[in-house]
Amino acid sequence: MKRLFKSLFGRLTIVAIAILLQITVLLVVLLVASAVYFQLALVMSVLTLLTIVHIVNRDMNVDSKIPWIIFVCFVPLFGCICYMMFSKNHIPLWQRRLLKKIRFESLEAIASQHTRQSHYANVMKDHYGQSKYLYTSSGGVQHDLTDTMYFSSGETFWKSLLHDLKNAQKYIFMEYFIIERGKMWDSILEVLKKKVEEGVEVRVMYDDIGCISKLPSNYFKTLRKMGIKCQRFNPFRPIVSAVHNNRDHRKITVIDGIVGYTGGLNLADEYINHTHPFGYWKDTAVRLEGSAVSNLVVLFLQSWDVMAKTPEEFEDYVATSYPTYPDSGVVVPFGDGPRPLYNDLIAENAYLSIINQAKKYVWITTPYLIIDSQLKNALQSAVQRGVDVRIYTPGVPDKKLIFTVTRSHYKQLLKYGVKIYQYTPGFLHAKSIIADDSVGIVGTINLDYRSLIHHYECGVWMYRTRALSQLKADIIHIQEESQQQDDTTAKLNAVQRLVSAFIAVFTPLM
């Protein structure tokens, strides 16, 4: 009875009802307007034509234009209204100005580290352009004084994270899409409370929608009472808005400006396999120690300061000296996000650069495979150049409908010559790419439209680092536990093909 009451009157239910009421009001207005249809017909036709012309000429992802045109043509007035409301992120002017100011000040704080371009150009040669792009597009500074360690499971990540948190001396920053009370988070929270008592500054930021069914609506107040500074990213408001589509999907921990973590792991029990909702949960992360952590400091504080509406002194949190690590390679932590706050598809372009420059192999792990024409063409071209292209996806889905859409891409990719493997023990949540033993990315980036267009994401681009060799070894192990797909195993039934074909039209908008 208690569970039923919680379901009926919980935060998620109330939010859903509020949004449905707003949509109902809009539909009622449209029905009233239909009573004078003939008078409105001409106006609607002109409005539809102008909207289509605007879509065609607009600077936006090409794959997003087709579904908007279809929507506007089939449901003219409603489609035009939705296009005006949801196709663009209407970021408040104050927020854009504040973020511009914060970015300038944050980059000033690490500008002194961006002084060895000729050195990096000589070291990386053909791959230098990839790292330079990440700097010019997102401010991701290149670093070589950094040790990297790859974690092939949530369990090993959790153990290492707890150890580093306990050793914090100055501050701890944590930014996560999902935090859920349970064994993993409770153990972390105990450490954070002790650190607060020791005088360590602790900040936690979580995505409000990502945690809408995981945490109470006032959980940030609970953390603040413990002495932990806490912010909710884009606090949810029960209004119909495109802003709710842009979530903070990043996973970042920074400790004293020296140690940092990122990857696919959120702070909930399924990520450490304490619970098993989808079989074995296979996830990964990377630990950085050294100068590259300053990029993660900047990414965290940029988001934090926008939510807090207060810029601060970035120099107070960026370390000024680092140990020397032999043969550390080059590391570039970088961020990505929706327009107009970010002016390019940074994560997608980073993946495309790796694929297009690969000579021997490209291996990719992703929980979702819903890609646009650019990525498909890049994968096809790589195979035609003789590159060994492999993609690893889950064998057990967390979302059955999305899994069907993922599988609907298999046939075309298999036809190109791409090898696809499904991880049979459970859900593969790892997000990574590696090419030719020399370059790769580990981060929060899924190969779907939500990550590549709508979400705030982050990743670590690496050139000849220790973590890359560990990543390659782990992918070989993943393949040993996976089933290679072919025309028979990848075949969908008639209903699945129909559903996935219909959904594929609109996935760029979701």
C-alpha positions as CSV (number, residue, x, y, z in Angstrom):
1,M,0.0,0.0,0.0
2,K,2.8,2.4,0.9
3,R,4.6,1.6,-2.4
4,L,1.3,2.3,-4.3
5,F,0.8,5.6,-2.5
6,K,4.4,6.6,-3.3
7,S,3.9,5.7,-7.0
8,L,0.6,7.6,-7.3
9,F,1.8,10.7,-5.5
10,G,5.5,10.7,-6.1
11,R,7.4,13.5,-7.8
12,L,7.6,11.8,-11.2
13,T,3.8,11.2,-11.3
14,I,3.0,14.8,-10.3
15,V,5.5,16.2,-13.0
16,A,4.0,13.9,-15.6
17,I,0.4,15.1,-14.8
18,A,1.5,18.8,-15.0
19,I,3.1,18.3,-18.4
20,L,0.0,16.4,-19.7
21,L,-2.2,19.2,-18.5
22,Q,-0.2,21.7,-20.5
23,I,-0.3,19.5,-23.6
24,T,-4.1,19.1,-23.1
25,V,-4.6,22.9,-23.0
26,L,-2.6,23.3,-26.2
27,L,-4.7,20.6,-28.0
28,V,-7.9,22.2,-26.8
29,V,-6.7,25.5,-28.3
30,L,-6.0,23.7,-31.6
31,L,-9.5,22.1,-31.6
32,V,-11.2,25.5,-31.1
33,A,-9.1,26.9,-33.9
34,S,-10.3,24.1,-36.2
35,A,-13.8,25.5,-36.0
36,V,-12.6,28.3,-38.2
37,Y,-10.5,26.0,-40.3
38,F,-11.2,27.5,-43.7
39,Q,-10.2,31.0,-42.6
40,L,-7.0,29.6,-41.1
41,A,-6.1,27.3,-44.0
42,L,-4.3,29.9,-46.0
43,V,-2.4,31.2,-42.9
44,M,-1.5,27.7,-42.0
45,S,-0.2,26.9,-45.5
46,V,2.0,30.0,-45.5
47,L,3.2,29.4,-42.0
48,T,4.1,25.8,-42.9
49,L,6.0,26.8,-46.0
50,L,7.9,29.5,-44.1
51,T,8.8,27.0,-41.4
52,I,10.1,24.5,-43.9
53,V,12.2,27.1,-45.6
54,H,13.6,28.1,-42.2
55,I,14.4,24.4,-41.4
56,V,16.2,23.8,-44.7
57,N,18.4,26.9,-44.4
58,R,19.1,26.6,-40.7
59,D,22.5,25.7,-39.4
60,M,21.6,22.4,-37.6
61,N,22.3,18.7,-37.8
62,V,21.2,17.5,-41.2
63,D,19.6,14.4,-39.8
64,S,17.4,16.6,-37.6
65,K,15.9,18.5,-40.5
66,I,14.0,15.6,-42.1
67,P,11.9,14.7,-39.0
68,W,11.1,18.3,-38.4
69,I,9.9,18.8,-42.0
70,I,7.8,15.6,-41.8
71,F,6.3,16.7,-38.5
72,V,5.5,20.2,-39.8
73,C,3.9,18.8,-43.0
74,F,1.7,16.2,-41.4
75,V,0.6,18.3,-38.4
76,P,1.0,21.9,-39.7
77,L,0.0,24.2,-36.9
78,F,0.9,21.9,-34.0
79,G,4.2,21.0,-35.8
80,C,5.1,24.7,-36.3
81,I,4.4,25.5,-32.7
82,C,6.5,22.5,-31.5
83,Y,9.3,23.5,-33.9
84,M,9.4,27.0,-32.5
85,M,9.3,25.7,-28.9
86,F,11.6,22.7,-29.0
87,S,14.0,22.8,-31.9
88,K,16.2,25.4,-30.3
89,N,17.6,25.8,-26.8
90,H,16.2,29.1,-25.5
91,I,19.0,29.8,-23.0
92,P,18.4,32.9,-20.9
93,L,20.6,35.8,-21.9
94,W,22.0,36.2,-18.4
95,Q,23.1,32.5,-18.4
96,R,24.8,32.9,-21.8
97,R,26.6,36.0,-20.7
98,L,27.6,34.4,-17.4
99,L,28.9,31.3,-19.0
100,K,31.0,33.4,-21.5
101,K,32.5,35.3,-18.6
102,I,33.2,32.0,-16.6
103,R,34.8,30.3,-19.6
104,F,37.1,33.2,-20.2
105,E,38.2,33.3,-16.6
106,S,38.6,29.5,-16.4
107,L,40.7,29.3,-19.5
108,E,42.9,32.1,-18.2
109,A,43.5,30.0,-15.1
110,I,45.1,27.2,-17.2
111,A,46.4,29.3,-20.1
112,S,50.0,28.9,-18.8
113,Q,49.7,25.1,-19.5
114,H,49.0,25.7,-23.2
115,T,52.5,26.7,-24.2
116,R,54.1,23.6,-25.7
117,Q,52.3,23.3,-29.1
118,S,55.5,22.8,-31.1
119,H,56.4,20.0,-28.7
120,Y,53.0,18.3,-29.1
121,A,53.1,18.7,-32.9
122,N,56.4,16.9,-33.0
123,V,55.4,14.1,-30.6
124,M,51.9,13.3,-32.1
125,K,52.5,14.2,-35.7
126,D,49.4,13.1,-37.7
127,H,47.3,13.0,-34.5
128,Y,48.2,16.5,-33.3
129,G,45.3,18.0,-35.3
130,Q,42.8,16.0,-33.2
131,S,44.0,17.4,-30.0
132,K,44.3,20.9,-31.4
133,Y,40.7,20.7,-32.5
134,L,39.6,19.9,-28.9
135,Y,41.4,22.9,-27.6
136,T,40.0,25.4,-30.2
137,S,36.5,24.0,-29.9
138,S,36.1,23.3,-26.2
139,G,39.2,24.7,-24.5
140,G,40.6,21.2,-23.8
141,V,44.3,21.9,-23.1
142,Q,46.8,19.2,-24.1
143,H,48.8,17.6,-21.2
144,D,51.7,15.2,-20.9
145,L,52.5,15.3,-17.2
146,T,49.7,12.9,-16.5
147,D,49.4,9.3,-15.4
148,T,46.3,7.4,-16.7
149,M,44.7,4.2,-15.3
150,Y,41.8,2.4,-16.9
151,F,39.2,0.5,-14.9
152,S,37.4,-2.4,-16.5
153,S,34.5,-2.6,-14.0
154,G,32.5,-0.5,-11.5
155,E,33.8,-2.6,-8.7
156,T,37.5,-1.7,-9.2
157,F,36.6,1.9,-9.9
158,W,34.6,2.1,-6.7
159,K,37.5,0.7,-4.6
160,S,40.0,3.2,-6.1
161,L,37.6,6.1,-5.8
162,L,37.0,5.5,-2.1
163,H,40.8,5.3,-1.5
164,D,41.4,8.6,-3.2
165,L,38.5,10.3,-1.5
166,K,39.8,9.3,1.9
167,N,43.2,10.9,1.1
168,A,41.7,14.3,0.0
169,Q,43.4,17.2,1.7
170,K,41.9,20.4,0.2
171,Y,38.7,19.7,-1.8
172,I,36.5,17.2,-3.5
173,F,34.3,17.9,-6.5
174,M,31.7,15.4,-7.8
175,E,29.4,15.9,-10.7
176,Y,27.1,12.9,-11.8
177,F,24.1,12.3,-13.9
178,I,22.7,9.8,-11.4
179,I,23.1,9.4,-7.7
180,E,21.0,6.9,-5.9
181,R,21.0,5.9,-2.3
182,G,22.4,2.4,-1.7
183,K,25.6,0.6,-0.9
184,M,27.8,2.5,-3.4
185,W,26.5,6.1,-2.6
186,D,26.2,5.5,1.1
187,S,29.8,4.4,1.4
188,I,30.9,7.5,-0.6
189,L,28.7,9.8,1.5
190,E,30.2,8.5,4.7
191,V,33.7,9.5,3.5
192,L,32.4,12.9,2.3
193,K,30.9,13.6,5.7
194,K,34.2,12.8,7.5
195,K,36.1,15.0,5.0
196,V,33.8,17.9,5.8
197,E,34.6,17.4,9.5
198,E,38.3,17.5,8.7
199,G,37.8,20.9,6.9
200,V,37.9,19.6,3.3
201,E,35.7,21.5,1.0
202,V,33.2,19.1,-0.6
203,R,30.9,19.9,-3.5
204,V,28.4,17.6,-5.2
205,M,26.3,18.3,-8.3
206,Y,23.7,16.0,-9.8
207,D,21.3,16.2,-12.7
208,D,17.8,16.9,-11.4
209,I,15.9,14.9,-14.1
210,G,18.5,12.1,-14.0
211,C,17.8,11.6,-10.3
212,I,14.1,12.4,-10.4
213,S,13.1,8.8,-9.5
214,K,16.3,8.2,-7.5
215,L,16.4,11.0,-4.9
216,P,13.8,13.1,-3.0
217,S,13.2,16.5,-4.5
218,N,14.9,18.2,-1.5
219,Y,17.9,15.9,-1.3
220,F,20.2,18.8,-2.1
221,K,19.1,20.4,1.2
222,T,19.9,17.2,3.0
223,L,23.5,17.3,1.7
224,R,23.8,21.0,2.6
225,K,22.8,20.3,6.2
226,M,25.8,17.8,6.3
227,G,28.1,20.6,5.3
228,I,28.4,19.5,1.7
229,K,27.9,22.2,-0.9
230,C,25.3,20.9,-3.4
231,Q,23.7,22.0,-6.6
232,R,21.1,20.5,-8.9
233,F,21.9,20.9,-12.5
234,N,19.0,22.6,-14.3
235,P,16.4,22.1,-11.6
236,F,13.3,20.6,-13.1
237,R,10.3,22.9,-13.6
238,P,6.9,21.3,-14.6
239,I,6.6,23.3,-17.8
240,V,7.0,22.1,-21.4
241,S,10.4,23.3,-22.5
242,A,13.3,22.2,-24.7
243,V,15.7,23.0,-21.8
244,H,14.6,19.8,-20.1
245,N,16.1,17.9,-23.1
246,N,19.6,19.1,-22.2
247,R,20.8,17.1,-19.3
248,D,24.1,16.9,-17.5
249,H,25.3,13.5,-18.5
250,R,28.8,14.0,-17.2
251,K,30.5,11.9,-14.6
252,I,33.4,13.8,-12.9
253,T,35.3,13.5,-9.7
254,V,38.2,15.8,-8.9
255,I,40.4,15.5,-5.7
256,D,42.7,18.4,-4.8
257,G,43.3,19.3,-8.4
258,I,45.7,16.3,-8.7
259,V,43.4,13.3,-9.1
260,G,40.4,13.0,-11.4
261,Y,38.0,10.4,-12.7
262,T,35.5,10.2,-15.5
263,G,33.8,7.4,-17.6
264,G,30.5,5.7,-17.9
265,L,29.9,5.1,-14.2
266,N,27.2,6.8,-12.1
267,L,26.9,6.4,-8.4
268,A,24.3,3.7,-8.0
269,D,24.3,0.0,-7.0
270,E,23.8,-1.5,-10.5
271,Y,27.1,0.1,-11.6
272,I,29.0,-2.0,-9.0
273,N,26.9,-5.1,-9.6
274,H,25.4,-5.0,-6.1
275,T,22.1,-5.2,-7.9
276,H,21.6,-7.0,-11.3
277,P,18.6,-5.5,-13.1
278,F,20.1,-6.3,-16.5
279,G,22.5,-9.1,-15.9
280,Y,26.2,-8.2,-15.3
281,W,26.6,-4.4,-15.7
282,K,29.9,-3.9,-17.6
283,D,31.2,-0.4,-17.2
284,T,34.5,1.5,-17.4
285,A,36.3,4.6,-16.2
286,V,39.7,6.3,-16.3
287,R,41.7,7.8,-13.5
288,L,44.0,10.7,-14.2
289,E,46.8,11.9,-11.9
290,G,48.7,15.1,-12.9
291,S,48.2,18.2,-14.9
292,A,45.4,17.0,-17.1
293,V,43.1,17.1,-14.1
294,S,43.0,20.9,-14.4
295,N,40.7,20.4,-17.4
296,L,38.3,18.5,-15.3
297,V,38.5,21.2,-12.6
298,V,37.5,23.8,-15.2
299,L,34.6,21.7,-16.6
300,F,33.2,21.1,-13.1
301,L,33.5,24.8,-12.0
302,Q,32.0,26.1,-15.3
303,S,28.8,24.1,-14.7
304,W,28.8,24.8,-10.9
305,D,29.2,28.5,-11.3
306,V,26.4,28.8,-13.8
307,M,24.0,26.9,-11.5
308,A,25.2,29.0,-8.5
309,K,25.1,32.2,-10.7
310,T,28.4,33.2,-9.1
311,P,31.8,33.2,-10.8
312,E,34.8,32.4,-8.6
313,E,38.6,32.3,-8.7
314,F,39.6,29.3,-10.7
315,E,43.2,29.7,-9.7
316,D,42.3,28.7,-6.2
317,Y,41.5,25.1,-7.4
318,V,44.1,24.6,-10.2
319,A,47.3,23.0,-8.9
320,T,50.5,24.7,-9.8
321,S,53.0,21.8,-9.8
322,Y,52.7,18.1,-10.7
323,P,54.9,15.0,-10.4
324,T,56.7,13.8,-13.5
325,Y,55.4,10.6,-15.1
326,P,57.7,8.8,-17.7
327,D,56.1,7.8,-21.0
328,S,52.8,9.3,-20.0
329,G,51.6,10.2,-23.5
330,V,49.3,13.1,-24.2
331,V,45.9,13.6,-22.5
332,V,43.1,16.0,-23.3
333,P,40.0,15.9,-21.1
334,F,37.3,17.8,-22.9
335,G,33.6,18.8,-22.6
336,D,30.7,19.0,-25.0
337,G,27.1,20.3,-24.8
338,P,24.1,21.6,-26.7
339,R,23.9,24.7,-28.9
340,P,24.1,27.7,-28.5
341,L,26.4,27.2,-25.5
342,Y,28.6,25.0,-27.6
343,N,29.0,25.9,-31.3
344,D,30.1,22.5,-32.6
345,L,29.3,18.8,-32.3
346,I,32.6,18.3,-30.5
347,A,32.3,14.7,-29.3
348,E,31.0,13.5,-32.7
349,N,33.8,15.3,-34.5
350,A,36.4,13.8,-32.1
351,Y,35.1,10.3,-32.9
352,L,35.0,11.1,-36.7
353,S,38.6,12.2,-36.6
354,I,39.8,9.0,-35.0
355,I,37.8,6.9,-37.4
356,N,38.9,8.8,-40.5
357,Q,42.6,8.7,-39.5
358,A,42.6,5.0,-38.5
359,K,44.9,2.8,-40.6
360,K,44.7,-0.6,-39.0
361,Y,41.7,-0.9,-36.6
362,V,38.9,1.0,-34.9
363,W,37.1,-0.6,-32.0
364,I,34.1,1.0,-30.3
365,T,32.1,0.1,-27.2
366,T,28.7,1.8,-26.8
367,P,25.4,0.9,-25.0
368,Y,23.3,2.5,-27.7
369,L,24.0,2.6,-31.5
370,I,21.7,5.2,-33.0
371,I,24.1,7.1,-35.4
372,D,23.7,9.7,-38.1
373,S,24.8,9.6,-41.7
374,Q,28.2,11.1,-41.0
375,L,29.2,8.4,-38.6
376,K,27.8,5.7,-40.9
377,N,29.8,7.0,-43.9
378,A,33.0,7.3,-41.8
379,L,32.7,3.7,-40.6
380,Q,32.0,2.5,-44.2
381,S,34.9,4.4,-45.6
382,A,37.2,3.0,-42.9
383,V,36.2,-0.6,-43.8
384,Q,36.8,0.2,-47.5
385,R,40.3,1.4,-46.6
386,G,41.0,-2.0,-45.1
387,V,40.5,-0.9,-41.4
388,D,39.3,-3.5,-39.0
389,V,36.1,-1.9,-37.6
390,R,34.4,-3.5,-34.6
391,I,31.5,-2.3,-32.5
392,Y,30.5,-3.8,-29.2
393,T,26.9,-3.4,-27.8
394,P,24.9,-4.9,-25.0
395,G,23.4,-8.4,-25.1
396,V,20.9,-7.6,-22.4
397,P,19.1,-4.2,-22.9
398,D,18.2,-1.7,-20.3
399,K,15.6,-0.2,-22.6
400,K,14.0,-2.7,-24.9
401,L,12.6,-0.2,-27.4
402,I,16.0,1.6,-27.8
403,F,17.7,-1.8,-28.1
404,T,15.5,-2.6,-31.0
405,V,16.4,0.7,-32.7
406,T,20.1,-0.1,-32.0
407,R,19.8,-3.5,-33.6
408,S,18.0,-2.0,-36.6
409,H,21.4,-0.4,-37.6
410,Y,23.2,-3.8,-37.6
411,K,22.1,-4.9,-41.1
412,Q,23.4,-1.8,-42.9
413,L,26.7,-1.8,-40.9
414,L,27.2,-5.5,-41.5
415,K,26.7,-4.9,-45.2
416,Y,29.5,-2.4,-45.1
417,G,31.8,-4.9,-43.5
418,V,31.6,-3.6,-39.9
419,K,31.9,-6.4,-37.3
420,I,29.3,-6.2,-34.5
421,Y,29.5,-8.1,-31.2
422,Q,26.8,-8.3,-28.4
423,Y,28.1,-8.7,-24.9
424,T,26.2,-11.8,-23.7
425,P,26.7,-11.6,-19.8
426,G,24.5,-8.5,-19.6
427,F,24.4,-4.7,-20.2
428,L,27.5,-3.1,-21.7
429,H,27.5,0.6,-20.6
430,A,31.1,1.3,-21.5
431,K,31.7,4.3,-23.9
432,S,35.0,4.2,-25.6
433,I,36.9,4.2,-28.9
434,I,40.5,3.1,-29.7
435,A,42.4,3.0,-32.9
436,D,45.8,1.6,-34.0
437,D,47.1,1.3,-30.4
438,S,47.8,5.0,-30.4
439,V,44.7,7.1,-29.9
440,G,41.3,6.7,-28.1
441,I,38.6,8.2,-25.9
442,V,37.0,7.0,-22.7
443,G,34.1,9.1,-21.4
444,T,30.4,9.6,-21.0
445,I,29.5,9.7,-24.7
446,N,27.0,7.3,-26.1
447,L,26.7,6.9,-29.9
448,D,23.2,8.3,-30.0
449,Y,21.6,11.7,-30.7
450,R,21.0,12.5,-27.0
451,S,24.7,12.3,-26.2
452,L,26.0,13.8,-29.5
453,I,23.5,16.7,-29.7
454,H,21.4,17.3,-26.6
455,H,23.4,16.4,-23.5
456,Y,26.4,17.9,-21.6
457,E,29.1,15.3,-22.0
458,C,32.8,14.8,-21.3
459,G,35.6,12.5,-22.3
460,V,39.3,12.0,-22.1
461,W,41.2,11.9,-25.4
462,M,44.4,10.0,-25.1
463,Y,47.5,9.5,-27.2
464,R,49.8,6.6,-26.4
465,T,48.9,6.4,-22.7
466,R,49.0,3.5,-20.3
467,A,45.2,3.5,-20.1
468,L,44.9,2.8,-23.9
469,S,46.8,-0.5,-23.7
470,Q,44.6,-1.4,-20.8
471,L,41.5,-0.5,-22.8
472,K,42.6,-2.6,-25.7
473,A,43.1,-5.6,-23.5
474,D,39.7,-5.2,-21.9
475,I,38.0,-5.0,-25.3
476,I,39.7,-8.2,-26.3
477,H,38.2,-9.8,-23.1
478,I,34.7,-8.3,-24.0
479,Q,34.9,-10.0,-27.4
480,E,35.6,-13.3,-25.8
481,E,32.3,-13.0,-23.9
482,S,30.3,-11.7,-26.9
483,Q,28.4,-13.1,-29.8
484,Q,29.3,-11.9,-33.2
485,Q,26.3,-10.7,-35.2
486,D,25.5,-11.9,-38.7
487,D,22.5,-11.7,-41.1
488,T,20.7,-14.4,-39.1
489,T,21.3,-13.2,-35.5
490,A,20.8,-9.5,-36.5
491,K,17.4,-10.2,-38.2
492,L,14.4,-8.4,-36.8
493,N,10.8,-9.5,-37.2
494,A,8.2,-7.5,-39.1
495,V,6.9,-5.7,-36.0
496,Q,10.4,-4.8,-34.8
497,R,11.3,-3.5,-38.3
498,L,8.2,-1.4,-38.5
499,V,8.6,0.1,-35.0
500,S,12.3,0.8,-35.4
501,A,11.8,2.4,-38.8
502,F,9.1,4.7,-37.4
503,I,11.2,5.6,-34.3
504,A,14.3,6.1,-36.4
505,V,12.6,9.0,-38.2
506,F,12.2,11.0,-35.0
507,T,15.3,9.9,-32.9
508,P,17.3,13.0,-33.9
509,L,14.7,15.0,-32.0
510,M,14.7,12.9,-28.8
